[in-house]
Amino acid sequence: MESFLLASTQPSVSIGLFGLPPWALFFGGVAVFGWLAFWPAVWFFEYCERHRLFERYRIQKDQYPDPALLQKAHKVVQFNHAIAQWPAVTLYFFLYTATGMAFHSAQLPSWYIVILQVLCFMLVEDTLFYWAHRLFHHRALFRRFHRLHHDFRVSSAVASQYMHPLEFIATGIIPTFSGPLVLLLLGWEVHILTFWIWLVLRILETVDGHSGYELPFWFPHKLLYGSGASVHDYHHAYNKGNFASFFHHWDKLCGTSYQNPKKAPTKHKD
């Protein structure tokens, strides 16, 4: 708390990396890196679907999403990117600057600091995402909000951000942006460069989880958590368990893990 108070009373850095002000680095980074990490990956997997590439790695063999649903999903995601996310993102910008996020180029973070901080971000995100995602599977919230995301029973990469705007903020923005804020509140300086790296990694992870393919050379699912897209693909196919993102400790501790189910559910429950 003392670190927070000290940081909030210090003058903000007016010029950061590339001679740009903090607001430009932050909002520009969210827009540019968010776009670059998401859409090319989505287009790659959709190209594979259309042309039936890498069939040996397809999780649900000979099953593909409805083209009309894909078209609808693109429009919903574009709305979430263009409109829905920015109020929450703006709030985090003010929280980051008040708690001392570093935007300067005088001293960039060491590689091992970046790795340690990203690991912390993963743990925070995974915890918040697990419980928020599980909450949205409560009957009342599922019918009102989360059912939209589960239009995809045969998963596709664009489904990773195809959801109601409220859910996009609750399970996307808040878990992803809260990790850096937690470290800043604890007095550990986080650089904007580290945040950019984390943002790209998180987007690639969720695109991979919804891709419908278990590609051996698609690095996010091999980096740390090891199980790949099949776990979340199972969640979409049967609407059951596997609520976490990066890791599986919460699913295992809470009895919601179906990594290697002995018997699949016989009915998709809405």
VMD Tcl script that draws the C-alpha trace (Angstrom):
set ca {
  {0.00 0.00 0.00}
  {2.89 2.33 0.79}
  {4.31 1.67 -2.67}
  {0.96 2.53 -4.20}
  {0.74 5.83 -2.31}
  {4.28 6.78 -3.24}
  {3.75 5.94 -6.89}
  {0.50 7.86 -7.08}
  {2.19 11.03 -5.81}
  {5.11 10.90 -8.23}
  {4.86 12.86 -11.49}
  {4.04 10.71 -14.50}
  {6.59 10.19 -17.26}
  {5.63 12.49 -20.13}
  {7.72 10.76 -22.81}
  {8.33 7.04 -23.12}
  {9.54 4.53 -25.69}
  {9.96 5.82 -29.25}
  {9.40 9.34 -27.96}
  {5.70 8.67 -27.42}
  {3.65 9.64 -24.36}
  {2.40 6.88 -22.04}
  {-1.19 7.08 -23.27}
  {-0.09 6.52 -26.87}
  {2.10 3.57 -25.90}
  {-0.65 1.97 -23.86}
  {-3.69 2.48 -26.08}
  {-1.67 2.05 -29.26}
  {-0.16 -1.15 -27.90}
  {-3.55 -2.59 -26.97}
  {-4.93 -1.76 -30.42}
  {-1.92 -2.78 -32.53}
  {-0.68 -5.83 -30.64}
  {-4.23 -6.96 -29.95}
  {-4.97 -6.87 -33.67}
  {-1.68 -8.45 -34.76}
  {-1.89 -11.29 -32.27}
  {-5.54 -12.10 -32.92}
  {-6.58 -11.68 -36.52}
  {-3.64 -13.26 -38.40}
  {-3.91 -16.31 -36.13}
  {-7.67 -16.49 -36.70}
  {-7.22 -16.20 -40.46}
  {-4.59 -18.95 -40.40}
  {-6.87 -21.42 -38.63}
  {-9.87 -20.49 -40.76}
  {-7.76 -21.04 -43.87}
  {-6.90 -24.49 -42.52}
  {-10.61 -25.19 -41.97}
  {-11.67 -24.08 -45.46}
  {-8.94 -26.01 -47.23}
  {-8.95 -29.02 -44.88}
  {-5.30 -28.61 -43.99}
  {-3.58 -30.45 -41.10}
  {-6.47 -32.91 -40.88}
  {-4.41 -35.32 -38.79}
  {-4.33 -32.65 -36.06}
  {-8.06 -31.83 -36.21}
  {-9.60 -32.57 -32.80}
  {-13.20 -33.15 -33.93}
  {-12.61 -35.12 -37.10}
  {-14.69 -34.04 -40.11}
  {-16.54 -31.46 -38.02}
  {-16.38 -27.77 -38.95}
  {-18.20 -24.61 -37.82}
  {-21.11 -23.21 -39.80}
  {-19.91 -20.45 -42.20}
  {-22.88 -18.27 -41.19}
  {-21.85 -18.55 -37.55}
  {-18.28 -17.59 -38.45}
  {-19.56 -14.50 -40.25}
  {-21.67 -13.53 -37.23}
  {-18.74 -14.15 -34.89}
  {-16.48 -11.81 -36.87}
  {-19.00 -9.00 -36.48}
  {-19.40 -9.57 -32.73}
  {-15.63 -9.65 -32.20}
  {-15.16 -6.47 -34.23}
  {-17.72 -4.75 -32.01}
  {-15.95 -5.96 -28.87}
  {-12.63 -4.65 -30.21}
  {-13.93 -1.33 -31.49}
  {-16.40 -0.40 -28.74}
  {-16.90 -2.74 -25.79}
  {-13.36 -3.06 -24.47}
  {-12.33 0.59 -24.29}
  {-14.09 1.80 -21.11}
  {-12.46 -0.99 -19.09}
  {-9.12 -0.59 -20.88}
  {-9.18 3.15 -20.11}
  {-9.78 2.45 -16.43}
  {-6.75 0.16 -16.36}
  {-4.61 2.82 -17.99}
  {-5.32 5.21 -15.13}
  {-4.74 2.45 -12.58}
  {-1.44 1.52 -14.22}
  {-0.16 5.09 -14.34}
  {-1.26 5.75 -10.75}
  {0.63 2.67 -9.53}
  {3.84 3.39 -11.42}
  {3.94 1.41 -14.66}
  {7.20 2.20 -16.50}
  {6.94 3.64 -20.01}
  {10.49 4.99 -20.34}
  {13.32 3.61 -22.47}
  {16.16 4.46 -20.09}
  {16.19 1.02 -18.49}
  {14.37 -1.85 -20.15}
  {13.51 -4.91 -18.03}
  {15.91 -7.87 -17.99}
  {14.76 -11.01 -19.81}
  {14.45 -12.99 -16.59}
  {12.30 -10.26 -15.03}
  {10.01 -10.40 -18.06}
  {9.69 -14.19 -17.69}
  {9.02 -14.06 -13.95}
  {6.43 -11.32 -14.30}
  {4.66 -13.04 -17.19}
  {4.45 -16.20 -15.08}
  {2.82 -14.15 -12.33}
  {0.42 -12.64 -14.86}
  {-0.50 -16.16 -16.00}
  {-1.31 -17.28 -12.47}
  {-3.45 -14.22 -11.76}
  {-5.24 -14.48 -15.10}
  {-5.82 -18.20 -14.76}
  {-7.37 -17.78 -11.31}
  {-9.65 -14.90 -12.24}
  {-10.63 -16.52 -15.53}
  {-11.44 -19.87 -13.94}
  {-13.84 -18.43 -11.37}
  {-15.40 -15.87 -13.74}
  {-15.86 -18.51 -16.45}
  {-17.34 -20.94 -13.97}
  {-19.69 -18.23 -12.69}
  {-20.93 -17.60 -16.22}
  {-21.92 -21.26 -16.36}
  {-24.47 -20.65 -13.61}
  {-27.86 -21.24 -15.18}
  {-29.01 -17.61 -14.94}
  {-25.81 -16.11 -16.35}
  {-25.35 -18.83 -18.95}
  {-28.75 -18.24 -20.52}
  {-28.41 -14.46 -20.48}
  {-24.75 -14.09 -21.48}
  {-22.55 -17.17 -21.94}
  {-24.83 -19.13 -24.26}
  {-23.65 -16.89 -27.12}
  {-20.07 -18.12 -26.73}
  {-21.29 -21.71 -26.78}
  {-22.87 -21.28 -30.20}
  {-19.58 -22.90 -31.18}
  {-19.89 -26.57 -30.26}
  {-17.33 -27.25 -32.96}
  {-14.74 -24.72 -31.90}
  {-12.98 -22.23 -34.16}
  {-10.30 -19.64 -33.44}
  {-12.59 -16.62 -33.72}
  {-14.76 -18.09 -30.95}
  {-12.05 -17.09 -28.47}
  {-13.42 -13.54 -28.42}
  {-16.94 -14.21 -29.64}
  {-19.01 -13.40 -26.57}
  {-21.39 -10.92 -25.00}
  {-19.62 -7.57 -24.32}
  {-20.13 -7.94 -20.56}
  {-18.53 -11.35 -20.62}
  {-15.74 -10.04 -22.83}
  {-14.86 -7.57 -20.08}
  {-15.41 -9.99 -17.16}
  {-13.53 -12.99 -18.55}
  {-11.22 -11.25 -21.03}
  {-10.17 -7.76 -20.06}
  {-10.25 -8.03 -16.26}
  {-8.29 -11.30 -15.89}
  {-5.76 -10.27 -18.53}
  {-5.14 -6.73 -17.25}
  {-5.24 -7.50 -13.52}
  {-1.94 -9.39 -13.31}
  {0.23 -6.32 -14.04}
  {-1.89 -4.26 -11.64}
  {-1.38 -6.78 -8.82}
  {2.42 -6.60 -9.21}
  {2.32 -2.81 -9.40}
  {0.27 -2.65 -6.20}
  {2.86 -4.89 -4.54}
  {5.58 -2.41 -5.51}
  {7.14 -4.41 -8.36}
  {7.64 -2.13 -11.36}
  {6.12 -3.44 -14.59}
  {7.34 -2.09 -17.92}
  {5.02 -1.44 -20.84}
  {7.20 -3.79 -22.93}
  {6.44 -6.65 -20.54}
  {2.75 -5.82 -20.76}
  {2.89 -5.97 -24.57}
  {4.59 -9.38 -24.49}
  {2.01 -10.65 -22.03}
  {-0.90 -9.34 -24.11}
  {0.32 -11.13 -27.23}
  {0.94 -14.39 -25.36}
  {-2.49 -14.33 -23.73}
  {-4.26 -13.72 -27.04}
  {-2.31 -16.49 -28.77}
  {-3.16 -18.86 -25.92}
  {-6.90 -18.30 -26.15}
  {-6.88 -18.46 -29.97}
  {-5.02 -21.77 -29.71}
  {-7.49 -23.07 -27.12}
  {-10.40 -22.42 -29.48}
  {-8.66 -23.35 -32.72}
  {-9.99 -26.89 -33.08}
  {-6.49 -28.14 -33.87}
  {-3.79 -29.76 -31.74}
  {-0.84 -28.50 -33.80}
  {2.56 -29.67 -32.49}
  {4.30 -26.52 -33.78}
  {1.79 -23.99 -32.40}
  {3.96 -22.80 -29.52}
  {1.57 -21.35 -26.89}
  {0.14 -24.68 -25.77}
  {3.60 -26.26 -25.58}
  {5.23 -23.40 -23.71}
  {4.08 -24.15 -20.18}
  {0.72 -25.78 -19.75}
  {1.29 -28.62 -22.19}
  {-2.19 -29.95 -22.91}
  {-3.14 -27.80 -25.86}
  {-6.47 -27.14 -27.47}
  {-8.13 -30.51 -26.81}
  {-9.01 -29.55 -23.24}
  {-11.03 -26.47 -24.14}
  {-12.37 -28.13 -27.27}
  {-13.90 -30.73 -24.97}
  {-15.50 -27.92 -22.97}
  {-17.19 -26.55 -26.09}
  {-18.25 -29.96 -27.41}
  {-19.91 -31.05 -24.16}
  {-20.36 -27.81 -22.19}
  {-18.72 -29.50 -19.23}
  {-15.71 -28.68 -17.02}
  {-12.28 -27.44 -18.08}
  {-12.95 -23.84 -17.08}
  {-9.34 -22.63 -16.74}
  {-7.06 -21.06 -19.34}
  {-3.30 -21.54 -18.89}
  {-3.07 -24.16 -16.15}
  {-5.19 -26.97 -14.73}
  {-4.69 -26.76 -10.98}
  {-8.06 -25.09 -10.35}
  {-9.91 -27.63 -12.46}
  {-8.14 -30.48 -10.68}
  {-8.65 -29.02 -7.19}
  {-12.33 -28.29 -7.85}
  {-13.15 -31.52 -9.66}
  {-13.86 -29.92 -13.01}
  {-10.95 -31.38 -15.00}
  {-11.73 -33.53 -18.02}
  {-8.35 -33.72 -19.71}
  {-8.60 -37.46 -20.31}
  {-12.26 -38.33 -19.84}
  {-13.00 -42.05 -19.63}
  {-16.51 -41.44 -20.85}
  {-17.85 -38.39 -22.62}
  {-21.17 -36.90 -21.53}
  {-24.05 -38.08 -23.67}
  {-25.85 -34.76 -23.84}
  {-24.87 -31.13 -24.39}
  {-26.62 -29.28 -21.56}
  {-27.60 -25.65 -22.14}
}
mol new
graphics top color blue
foreach p $ca { graphics top sphere $p radius 0.5 }
foreach p [lrange $ca 0 end-1] q [lrange $ca 1 end] { graphics top cylinder $p $q radius 0.2 }
display resetview
